[in-house]
Amino acid sequence: MAAVLLPSAAWAHASLIASDPAKGVLLAHAPATLTLTFNEPVEPLTIRIVDQSGTGANITRIRRDGAHLILTPPATLGDGAHVISWRVISADGHPVGGSTTFWVGRRDGDAPQVVRSDDMRLRGAIWLARLAIYFGLFVGAGGAFFVAWMRAPSAPVMRVIGSSVELVALAALALSVGLQGLDALALPLSSLPDPDVWAVGARGSFGLSAALAAAALLLALLSHRAGGPRARVMSLGALVGVGLTLATTGHAATASPRWLTAPAVFVHGTALAFWVGSLVPLALAMRGPRQTVIDVLTRFSRVIPFAVAALLASGLLLAVIQLERLDALWTTNYGRVLTFKLVLVALLLAVALWNRLYLTPRIGKGRVNSRRQMRRTIVAELVLVAGILGIVGLWRFTPPPRALMVATEPFFTHLHTGQMMADVTVSPDRAGPISIEIQLRTPDEEVLAAKGVSARLSSPDNGIEPSTAEAQSLGEGQWRVSMAAPVAGQWTLAFDILISDFNQLHAEAEIQIK
C-alpha cells in the first residue's frame, strides 16, 4: 500500500507523449507558441514557463485542440533554458503533472529545477475519504435496497447502521471535493480553506461523480424512513446512483471503448452494491424467527447467482481492457493491486459458497447452531469486503497499463568541427520513422548559411546500407529531414553541408536508436 501511495511521476494517468519544442532541443529563436501533446484530451490546471534564472510566469493563453495544448507565453522568451511546468486533469478525473525543458539561443548552465509538491498526508486523506464513500455506497445504499426489495426483517437496526455509514460517507464526499482540488493544484493540506481549491475540485468528471454519489446517499437515507413502495423506489434510485457514480469517472469508466466500459462499470458497481449491501441485513436476520430467516435466504439465493455472475463477467472484461497483457499483473502497480484484489475476491467467493452450499440447507432444517456459524462467516465476508474496498481505493493513484504510454524522448547530440557546429535532434529515438532537425552555426556561434544539407543514415552493425535524403531549410540555419531507422541499435548519421559551389563541409555522428 505504501508503495502505491508514494508519489511518482511515472504513475501519471494521462501521459505527455510529445512537445514542441521537443525536450532538450536548442532553438535559434524563441518560439511564438508552445505545444504539449498528450495521449488523451486533458483539461489544463496550471501551466508555467520558468526561465534559467528561476523566474516563472503563468501561461493563461491556452488553446485546446484534441489532445494538444497550444500555449502562448506571456512575453517573448529570452536566451537560455526554459522549463514548461504543467499540471492537467485527465479524462478519468485524476490530476497529473510534469515538465519539459528546451533552450533558446545558447546552451550554457543548468536548467532551472521545478519543485513539485507530493504530500503523502494528502494522498492518505484521499484514500480514507474514498474508503468511507465506498462503505456508504455499498453497505448503506446497497443495504437499503436489500431491506426494501428482499423484505429483510431488520429494517429498524439497519436504519441506524445504514444512516450512520451514509452520513459519514456524505461528510467524506464533501471533504473529498476539497482534497481533489488540493491534488489538482498540487497544494498542501493547509491550503484547504482556499475557495479556489474547492472550485477546482468540483470541476470535471469528479464533480459529476460526487453529485451522483450524494444523490444516491440521500435517497438511501430517505428510503430507511419511507417504508413500503416509496422505500423500494428510493432504494432502487440509490442503487442506480451507485452504478452511475462509478461509471462517470475513474480509469475503467473512461477506458476505450467507453460505450462498453462505462456500462460494464455500472453493472459491476450495482452488482457489488447488492452483494455487499446484503451482508449486514442477512447477519441481523439470523436472529429472527426460523421461517422468516428461511424466507429471506430463499429470496436472496434466487437473486445472488445473477449478481455474482454479472460482477465476475464485468470485472473480467474490465481487467482485460485495463491490463492489455498478462504480465502486467506482476510488473505494474495497477496489476499488483488487481492481484491482491483477486486473492481477496477468491476468498470471499469461497466463504459465500460455503454459506450457500453448506450452511443454508442446515438453517432450512432448523439447526440453530448453523445460524451462529452463518453470522460469523458473514462477519468474515465483511472483513474481506473492507479489505477489497481498501485495495480498490489504491487505484486512485495507479494508472492502468493501457494508459502507461511513455513519452517519446528525442536523441540529441552536438557536433563540432573546425569550420562548423551542429545541434542534431532525432525524434523519436525509437525504431521507425524519425525526424532529424539540424541547427547549423559557425565556431563563433553565428548562424551558418548553407545552400543545401543532405543527410545519410546507415547501420553497418545491422547490415543496412546508407540511405540519403535532402533536408529542407527552416530558415536561420535550421534544417529538417525525415528518414527511417527500421531497427534498434547504433546508426551512423552523416551530413554534407553545401556552403558554396566550391566549399562543402562534412560531419557525422553515431546515434542510438531504441
C-alpha positions in Angstrom: 0.0 0.0 0.0 2.8 2.4 0.9 4.5 1.7 -2.5 1.3 2.8 -4.2 0.7 5.8 -2.1 4.3 7.1 -2.6 4.4 9.8 -5.2 5.9 9.1 -8.6 5.7 10.9 -11.9 5.5 7.5 -13.7 2.1 7.0 -12.1 0.6 9.7 -14.2 -2.9 8.9 -15.6 -2.6 10.9 -18.8 0.9 10.9 -20.5 2.7 13.7 -22.3 3.9 12.0 -25.5 5.4 14.9 -27.3 6.2 18.6 -27.0 7.1 21.4 -29.4 9.8 22.5 -28.9 11.0 18.9 -28.2 12.5 18.1 -24.9 16.2 19.1 -24.8 16.2 20.9 -28.2 18.2 24.1 -28.8 16.3 26.7 -30.9 17.9 29.6 -32.7 15.0 31.9 -31.9 12.2 32.0 -29.3 9.1 30.2 -30.5 5.8 32.2 -30.6 3.8 29.2 -29.3 4.5 26.0 -27.4 2.6 22.7 -27.8 2.1 19.9 -25.4 0.7 16.7 -26.8 -0.9 14.1 -24.5 -2.2 10.6 -25.2 -5.7 11.8 -24.5 -7.6 15.1 -24.2 -6.8 16.8 -20.9 -8.0 19.9 -19.1 -5.2 22.4 -18.2 -5.0 23.4 -14.5 -1.8 25.3 -14.1 1.0 25.8 -16.7 4.1 27.9 -16.0 7.2 28.8 -18.0 10.3 29.1 -15.9 13.5 30.7 -17.3 17.1 30.0 -16.5 17.2 32.4 -13.6 14.3 30.6 -12.0 11.8 33.3 -12.7 8.4 31.8 -13.6 5.2 33.2 -15.2 1.8 31.6 -15.6 0.7 30.8 -19.1 -3.0 31.8 -19.4 -3.4 31.9 -23.2 -4.1 28.2 -23.8 -5.9 26.7 -26.7 -7.1 23.1 -26.7 -7.1 21.1 -29.9 -8.0 17.5 -29.2 -5.1 16.0 -27.2 -2.9 19.1 -27.9 -2.5 22.2 -25.6 -1.2 25.1 -27.6 0.4 27.7 -25.3 1.2 31.3 -25.9 3.9 32.6 -23.5 3.1 35.9 -21.7 6.2 37.5 -23.1 9.0 36.8 -25.7 11.3 34.2 -24.3 14.9 35.2 -23.8 18.1 33.2 -24.4 18.9 30.3 -22.2 17.0 27.4 -20.7 13.2 27.4 -20.3 11.1 24.8 -18.4 7.4 24.3 -19.2 5.9 23.1 -15.9 2.4 21.7 -16.5 -0.4 20.2 -14.4 -3.6 18.9 -16.1 -6.5 16.8 -15.3 -7.1 13.5 -17.1 -10.3 12.3 -18.6 -10.6 9.9 -15.6 -10.7 12.9 -13.3 -7.2 12.4 -11.9 -4.7 15.3 -11.9 -1.2 14.8 -13.3 1.8 17.0 -13.8 5.3 17.2 -15.3 7.8 19.4 -17.0 9.8 19.7 -20.2 13.0 21.8 -20.9 14.3 23.4 -24.1 16.9 26.1 -24.8 16.9 29.3 -26.9 19.9 30.8 -28.5 22.6 29.2 -26.3 23.0 26.1 -24.2 25.1 27.1 -21.1 24.4 26.5 -17.5 21.9 24.2 -15.9 18.2 24.3 -16.5 16.1 25.6 -13.5 14.8 22.9 -11.2 11.0 22.8 -10.8 10.0 21.5 -7.4 6.7 19.7 -7.1 4.6 19.1 -4.1 3.6 15.4 -3.4 2.1 15.2 0.0 1.8 11.7 1.5 -0.7 13.0 4.1 -2.9 14.3 1.3 -2.8 11.0 -0.5 -3.7 9.2 2.7 -6.6 11.6 3.3 -7.9 11.0 -0.2 -7.7 7.2 0.3 -9.5 7.4 3.6 -12.2 9.6 2.2 -12.7 7.2 -0.7 -13.0 4.3 1.7 -15.7 6.0 3.7 -17.6 6.8 0.5 -17.4 3.2 -0.7 -18.8 2.0 2.6 -21.7 4.5 2.4 -22.5 3.5 -1.2 -22.1 -0.3 -0.9 -23.1 -1.0 2.7 -25.5 1.9 3.1 -27.2 2.2 -0.3 -26.8 -1.5 -1.1 -28.3 -2.4 2.3 -31.2 -0.1 1.8 -32.0 -1.8 -1.5 -31.7 -5.2 0.1 -34.0 -4.4 3.0 -36.7 -2.9 0.8 -36.7 -5.5 -2.0 -35.8 -8.7 -0.2 -38.2 -7.8 2.7 -35.5 -8.3 5.3 -36.9 -8.1 8.9 -34.1 -6.0 10.1 -35.3 -2.5 9.0 -35.1 -0.7 12.4 -31.5 -1.8 13.2 -30.4 -1.4 9.5 -31.9 2.1 9.6 -29.4 3.0 12.3 -26.4 1.3 10.7 -27.3 2.4 7.2 -27.9 6.0 8.2 -24.6 6.1 10.1 -22.4 5.0 7.2 -24.4 7.2 4.8 -23.9 10.3 6.9 -20.2 9.6 7.3 -20.0 9.0 3.5 -21.7 12.3 2.8 -19.2 14.1 5.1 -16.3 12.3 3.4 -17.8 13.1 0.0 -17.9 16.8 0.8 -14.3 16.7 2.1 -13.1 14.8 -1.0 -14.1 17.7 -3.2 -11.5 19.9 -1.4 -8.9 17.1 -1.4 -9.4 16.7 -5.1 -8.8 20.4 -5.5 -5.6 20.2 -3.5 -4.4 17.3 -5.5 -5.3 19.0 -8.8 -3.4 22.2 -7.9 -0.5 20.3 -6.1 -1.2 22.3 -2.9 -0.6 21.1 0.7 -3.4 20.3 3.2 -3.0 23.8 4.8 -4.5 25.3 1.6 -7.8 23.5 2.1 -9.7 26.8 3.1 -8.9 28.4 -0.2 -12.2 28.8 -2.2 -10.3 28.2 -5.5 -9.3 24.7 -4.2 -13.0 23.7 -3.8 -13.9 25.2 -7.2 -11.2 23.2 -9.0 -12.1 20.1 -7.1 -15.7 20.3 -8.2 -14.8 20.5 -11.9 -14.8 17.8 -14.5 -15.9 14.2 -14.2 -15.1 14.0 -10.5 -17.6 16.8 -9.7 -20.3 15.0 -11.6 -19.5 11.7 -9.9 -19.6 13.4 -6.5 -23.0 14.9 -7.2 -24.4 11.5 -8.2 -22.9 9.9 -5.1 -24.5 12.5 -2.9 -27.9 11.9 -4.6 -27.5 8.1 -4.1 -26.7 8.5 -0.4 -29.6 10.9 0.2 -32.0 8.5 -1.5 -30.8 5.7 0.7 -31.1 7.8 3.8 -34.7 8.7 2.9 -35.6 5.1 2.0 -34.8 3.9 5.5 -37.6 6.1 6.8 -40.1 5.8 4.0 -41.2 2.2 4.1 -43.4 0.4 1.6 -43.4 1.2 -2.1 -41.7 4.5 -1.6 -38.7 2.8 0.1 -38.5 0.5 -2.9 -38.5 3.3 -5.4 -35.9 5.4 -3.4 -33.6 2.4 -2.7 -33.8 1.5 -6.4 -32.8 5.0 -7.3 -29.9 4.8 -4.7 -28.7 1.5 -6.3 -28.8 3.0 -9.8 -27.0 6.1 -8.4 -24.2 3.9 -7.1 -23.7 2.4 -10.6 -23.8 5.9 -12.2 -21.4 7.3 -9.7 -18.7 4.7 -10.6 -19.5 4.9 -14.4 -18.8 8.6 -14.7 -15.2 8.8 -13.6 -12.1 6.7 -12.9 -9.8 4.6 -15.0 -12.2 1.9 -16.0 -15.1 4.1 -16.9 -13.0 6.3 -19.2 -11.2 3.5 -21.0 -11.9 3.0 -24.6 -14.4 2.0 -25.9 -16.5 3.9 -23.5 -19.7 2.5 -24.9 -18.5 -0.8 -23.5 -16.5 0.1 -20.4 -19.0 2.6 -18.8 -21.9 0.1 -18.9 -19.6 -2.6 -17.6 -18.6 -0.4 -14.6 -22.3 0.4 -14.0 -23.1 -3.3 -13.9 -20.1 -4.1 -11.7 -20.9 -1.4 -9.3 -24.6 -2.2 -8.9 -24.0 -6.0 -8.6 -21.3 -5.3 -5.9 -23.6 -3.0 -4.0 -26.3 -5.6 -4.0 -24.0 -8.3 -2.7 -22.2 -6.2 -0.1 -25.4 -4.5 0.9 -27.0 -7.9 1.7 -24.4 -8.9 4.3 -25.4 -6.7 7.3 -29.2 -7.3 6.9 -28.6 -11.1 6.5 -26.5 -11.2 9.6 -29.2 -9.3 11.5 -31.9 -11.6 10.1 -30.2 -14.7 11.6 -31.6 -13.6 15.0 -35.2 -13.6 13.7 -37.9 -16.4 13.6 -36.9 -19.6 11.7 -39.4 -19.2 8.9 -38.5 -15.6 8.4 -34.8 -16.5 8.1 -35.7 -19.2 5.6 -37.8 -16.9 3.5 -35.1 -14.2 3.4 -32.4 -16.7 2.5 -34.6 -18.2 -0.2 -35.3 -14.8 -1.8 -31.6 -13.9 -1.6 -30.4 -17.3 -3.0 -32.6 -16.8 -6.1 -31.0 -13.4 -7.0 -27.4 -13.6 -5.8 -26.2 -16.1 -8.6 -27.2 -13.5 -11.2 -25.5 -10.7 -9.3 -22.3 -12.6 -8.8 -22.3 -13.7 -12.5 -22.7 -10.1 -13.6 -20.0 -9.0 -11.2 -17.5 -11.5 -12.4 -18.2 -11.1 -16.1 -18.0 -7.3 -16.0 -14.9 -7.5 -13.8 -13.1 -9.9 -16.2 -14.0 -7.6 -19.1 -12.6 -4.5 -17.4 -9.5 -6.3 -16.3 -8.7 -7.5 -19.9 -9.2 -3.9 -21.2 -7.1 -2.3 -18.5 -4.2 -4.8 -18.4 -3.8 -5.5 -22.1 -1.2 -8.1 -21.3 -0.9 -10.9 -18.6 2.5 -9.9 -17.3 1.1 -6.5 -16.3 -0.4 -8.4 -13.3 3.0 -8.5 -11.6 5.0 -5.9 -13.5 2.8 -2.8 -12.8 1.4 -1.3 -9.7 -2.1 -1.4 -11.1 -1.6 -5.2 -11.8 -0.3 -5.8 -8.3 -3.3 -4.1 -6.8 -5.6 -6.1 -9.0 -3.8 -9.3 -8.0 -4.3 -8.6 -4.3 -7.9 -7.8 -5.0 -8.4 -11.1 -6.9 -7.0 -13.0 -4.0 -9.4 -11.4 -1.6 -12.3 -11.9 -4.0 -11.5 -15.6 -4.3 -11.6 -15.9 -0.5 -14.9 -14.0 -0.4 -16.4 -16.3 -3.1 -15.2 -19.4 -1.1 -16.9 -18.1 2.0 -20.0 -17.3 0.1 -20.0 -20.7 -1.5 -19.7 -22.3 1.9 -22.7 -20.3 3.2 -24.7 -21.2 0.1 -24.0 -24.9 -0.1 -23.4 -26.0 3.5 -25.0 -23.6 6.0 -28.1 -22.5 4.1 -29.5 -26.1 3.8 -28.9 -26.7 7.5 -30.6 -23.5 8.5 -33.6 -24.7 6.5 -33.6 -27.8 8.6 -33.8 -25.7 11.7 -30.3 -26.1 13.1 -29.8 -23.1 15.4 -26.0 -23.6 15.5 -25.9 -23.1 11.8 -27.3 -19.6 12.2 -24.5 -18.7 14.6 -22.0 -20.0 12.1 -23.7 -18.0 9.3 -23.3 -14.8 11.4 -19.7 -15.5 11.9 -19.0 -16.2 8.2 -20.9 -13.1 7.2 -18.6 -11.1 9.6 -15.7 -12.7 7.8 -17.2 -11.6 4.5 -17.5 -8.1 5.7 -13.8 -8.1 6.8 -12.9 -9.3 3.3 -15.1 -6.7 1.7 -13.3 -4.0 3.8 -10.0 -5.3 2.5 -11.2 -5.3 -1.1 -12.5 -1.7 -0.9 -9.3 -0.6 0.7 -7.3 -2.2 -2.0 -9.6 -0.8 -4.7 -9.1 2.7 -3.3 -5.4 2.5 -4.2 -6.3 2.6 -7.9 -6.8 6.3 -7.4 -3.0 6.5 -7.5 -2.2 3.8 -10.1 -2.9 4.2 -13.8 -3.8 1.1 -15.7 -1.1 -0.4 -18.0 -3.2 0.7 -21.1 -2.6 4.3 -20.0 1.2 3.9 -19.4 2.3 5.5 -22.7 5.9 6.5 -22.4 6.8 9.9 -23.8 9.0 9.6 -26.9 12.2 11.2 -25.9 14.3 12.7 -28.7 18.0 11.9 -29.1 20.3 14.9 -29.0 23.9 15.3 -30.0 26.3 18.2 -30.6 28.8 18.2 -33.5 31.8 20.5 -33.5 34.4 20.7 -36.3 36.9 23.4 -37.1 34.5 25.0 -39.5 31.1 24.5 -38.1 28.9 23.4 -35.1 25.6 21.5 -35.4 23.0 20.6 -32.8 21.2 17.5 -34.0 17.9 16.3 -32.6 16.5 12.9 -33.6 12.9 12.3 -32.6 11.6 9.9 -31.6 14.7 7.9 -30.6 12.9 4.7 -31.4 12.9 2.4 -34.4 10.7 3.5 -37.2 10.1 6.8 -39.0 12.3 9.6 -37.5 12.6 13.3 -37.9 16.1 14.9 -37.8 16.5 18.6 -37.1 19.8 20.3 -37.5 20.8 23.7 -36.2 24.0 24.9 -38.0 26.3 27.5 -36.5 29.8 28.8 -37.1 32.5 28.1 -34.5 31.7 31.7 -33.3 28.1 30.7 -32.7 26.8 32.7 -35.6 24.1 31.3 -37.9 25.8 29.2 -40.6 24.3 30.0 -44.0 24.2 26.9 -46.2 22.8 26.3 -49.7 21.8 22.7 -49.0 22.1 19.8 -46.5 22.0 16.2 -47.3 21.7 13.5 -44.6 23.0 9.9 -44.9 21.9 7.2 -42.4 23.4 3.8 -42.2 23.8 0.9 -39.7 26.8 -1.3 -40.5 26.1 -3.4 -37.4 22.7 -4.3 -38.7 24.0 -4.7 -42.3 21.9 -1.8 -43.5 23.5 0.2 -46.4 23.4 4.1 -46.4 20.2 5.9 -47.4 20.3 9.6 -48.3 17.8 12.4 -48.1 17.8 16.1 -48.7 17.0 18.3 -45.8 14.6 21.2 -46.0 15.6 24.7 -44.8 13.5 26.1 -41.9 15.5 29.4 -42.0 18.0 30.8 -39.6 20.4 27.9 -40.0 17.7 25.3 -39.2 17.2 22.2 -41.4 14.8 19.3 -41.1 14.8 15.9 -42.8 12.5 12.8 -42.4 14.1 9.4 -42.7 13.6 5.8 -41.4 15.6 3.8 -38.9 13.7 0.5 -39.1 15.7 -1.4 -36.4 17.1 -0.5 -33.0 20.8 -0.2 -32.5 23.7 2.0 -33.3 23.4 4.1 -36.5 25.8 6.5 -38.3 24.3 9.8 -39.3 26.4 11.9 -41.8 25.8 15.3 -43.2 27.1 17.0 -46.3 26.6 20.8 -46.0 26.9 22.8 -49.2 28.2 26.2 -48.4 29.1 27.3 -51.9 29.9 25.8 -55.3 33.5 25.4 -54.1 33.0 24.7 -50.4 31.3 21.7 -48.8 31.5 20.6 -45.2 31.1 17.2 -43.8 30.2 15.9 -40.3 29.0 12.7 -38.9 27.9 11.2 -35.6 26.8 7.9 -34.0 23.3 7.9 -32.8 21.5 5.2 -30.7 18.0 4.1 -31.8 16.0 2.2 -29.2 
